[in-house]
Each structure stands twice: as structure tokens, then as C-alpha cells.
Amino acid sequence: MAKVELLMPKMGESIMEATILKWLKKPGDSIALDEAVLEIATDKVDSEVPSPVAGILGELLFKEGDVVPVGGVLAVIETEGGAQATAAPAPVAAAAPVAAAMPAETAALATAVTTQVAPAAGGRFYSPLVLNIASQEGIGMQELEGIAGSGNEGRVTKKDILQYVADKKAGKVAAPVAAPAPAPVAAPAPAAEAAPAVVKAPVSTPSGNVEIMEMDRMRRMIAENMVASKRISAHVTSFVEADMTNVVMWRDKVKKEFEKRYGEKLTFTPIFIEAAVKAIQDFPMINVSVDGNNLIVKKDINIGMAAALPSGNLIVPVIHNADQYNLAGLAKRVNDLANRARNNKLKPDEIQGGTYTISNVGSFGNVMGTPIIPQPQVAIMAVGAIRKRPAVIETEAGDMIGIRSMMFLSHSYDHRVVDGALGGMFVRRMADYLEQWDINRPI
């Protein structure tokens, strides 16, 4: 029998290793071609690794919880044939994406080789590889916090920690000094106007008719990502109300012909994306990220769109180079990504690289929201439910009251680099493109 090596697949340019979450097969099990053998996790996505061949699973070279570099041999599969071979890693599909509106730059602490490590007190996050090296070298969390990081947002990279270890062994790094315990201080006499004390949320034991549910891994990382974004970015939200009557009437008129011609349902999402792309072209400083004191202006317009998962969580697939699609092309991409997101079939690259994000809170019946910015982007748009209501219509003969289809746009932006004028003009411009929709536009 021939032996084929199952390799850790490459899942994106910035991903160098992954953690084994669970072996789905055990030695001696039969495996079909493309059948999932194990589940892995990175800072960006959870994935299943399929078998590149049919055969019998032989030796497992790593156990659950181990961190394996890209290209590393995970296991050996025995097949009928000749000499031993190394199979190219099969493409992986995302089994359970780990971030709702948040990419890896602010991803949560990953699982280390043998233990799960909580976020550091300073809020800094470390990759599984960095934590593994720190554990092997006896570097505690306090010492790890003192290492200068060269990665995005000051993250410690593999190169940083290996250089630190080398410097420490060469005597170039002083041993960490434990902070002395504070001496007991007598309580001061009460003052007439004492400064308010910082009050921490009390820790209590649940009682009564309650059910305690542990957060799953995805929910924990979403929670950590949301907190990280609020800590990093100075959030401000501007609101604009848009008259969507022309858009609604046009869509009602053409949607059957559109589906017949293109084989795709026409939702409002591609229309929103088209308007956002035009507004970004008018205000390119919205399409940026922050690197220290530098702004990285993105030439590509990659629009993320929040999509609901069956679990109730959200994932943000990305339409790369959205400015290169017409409306029919956007509709195809939107429907394809949304369908595969619901069926856990997204590829890792399809949830990376977003430069601006749209969240349709109107799909839940909400009229507006204050969305949290997905790092390292600097802005996100929430579009609310389209509701009919009375509105003032300006005509040459004078103002009148009419029934119009209205929608709120909520634009959250990072006030460190996007001031109120830019943030406000952008959302107003996007609303203008929607309000000026050509009712006679051909499909």
C-alpha cells in the first residue's frame, strides 16, 4: 500500500499556522476522497480539512490542541498503489467562521498547544504559535506583555518572540522584576466630597429559575472582537434618512424580469453596495486603515456584507473589487456568498480583506442601529428597514404630504481619523445616490 501525507493547507496569505480542534477520524477508519478528516482553527476561521485521496487513516502526527505550521504533515493515509507520496493540501471550506464583522487583526487569543489561555490583562492578544513558544521558554504573561511587537496593532510576531528569547539567552535582556506588593494603607477619614470610586461589576452566584450556558468558541471570539474594536477605535455614528421610493418602485417593476434573465433574485443588498462603492469613490479617505501614525489608503474597494448564520451568529463575507461589478454581477456575488455562508461553505479568503462593511439591520425589522467597526477598517454602514410613512414632498407648485418609502442609514466611523464632516458627508452622499435612483433604469 502507498502512504500519502495529509498536509496542513494554506488558508490565506497572513496565516502561518493553525490549531487542531478535533480529529473527525481515528486511525484505521476508511476515508473517502474529499471527506473531512479533522477540524482546525486559525485567528480568522474554523475549517475542515478534507482528504486528498481515498484510503485508510494511518498514523496521526499531532493531537487535538496542537499548533501545526502551514505545510506540516498532519497524518498519513494508506492507499492502494506504489511508493509513498505527499499530496497537495486540499482546499478547505469554512466550517464555522469565527468573527462577525471583525477580521484577524483584533482576533481573540487562540488555543495554545496544550491549554487555552485567557486574554492578557492589558487587552493584548497573541497567536497560538507565540503562546506556545512562550510556554516552552518559560516566559510568563507579565514578561510577555513587556515584549515590543512589530505586528499590526503592536502584536508580538514569531520573529519578535524568537529575537527576545535569543537576546535573553545572550544576557541582553534583564530578568523581569516582580512588582512589589503595595504596603497596607489605613483608610482615610471620609471627606465631604470624595472622588467617586471605580466600581466593578459584582460577581454573584446565579440563583432562581435560570439556565447557565457556556459560550461556544465562536461567541467568545465575537465578544472579544467587539470589545477590542471599541477599545481601539473612537466610535461616532451619524444618521441620515433616505427616500427609497424610486428604488422600491424600480425593484418591484424589474425583479421578475431580472430573475428570468440572470437566474438571480434581486434583493436590496446589491443596490446598497453599488451606492456605497460610488460614495467611496467620491470620498476615498473612508476606504483606509490605521497603522500607528500612518494611514493606509486602500485602492481596492472590498465590501463586506454581514450575513446571518443558522446559529444566530453573524459572518461578514467580502466582495473583493466590488467596483468592478455591474448590478447583475453584484447580485450574483451577494446571493452566492449569502447562501454559502448559511451552509458553512465559505472559503477563508472570502471573509478576509474587507475595506468597508455594510450591515443590513433592516432584515431584522430594525429601523436603525449603531454598528461596531470591524478592525482594521475605519467605518461601517447599517441600513435599516424600509418603511412607508407620510413625508413632505417638495414640488414646483408647493409642498405636499405623500406616502414615501423611507429608510435610515447609520454610519459608524473611527473619529481618530474620520472627522464629523467626512463621516457625515459620506452617509449623505450614499443616501443621495439611493434617492436619485433612475426609475427607468434598464436591467
Helices and strands as residue ranges (DSSP letters): E 2-7, E 17-23, E 30-31, E 36-41, E 45-50, E 55-60, E 67-69, E 73-79, E 85-86, E 93-97, G 104-106, H 128-136, H 141-145, G 152-154, H 158-169, H 217-232, E 235-243, H 245-262, H 269-282, G 284-286, E 288-291, E 294-297, E 303-305, E 307-308, E 314-315, E 318-319, G 322-324, H 327-342, G 348-351, E 356-360, G 361-364, E 379-383, E 387-395, E 398-414, H 420-435
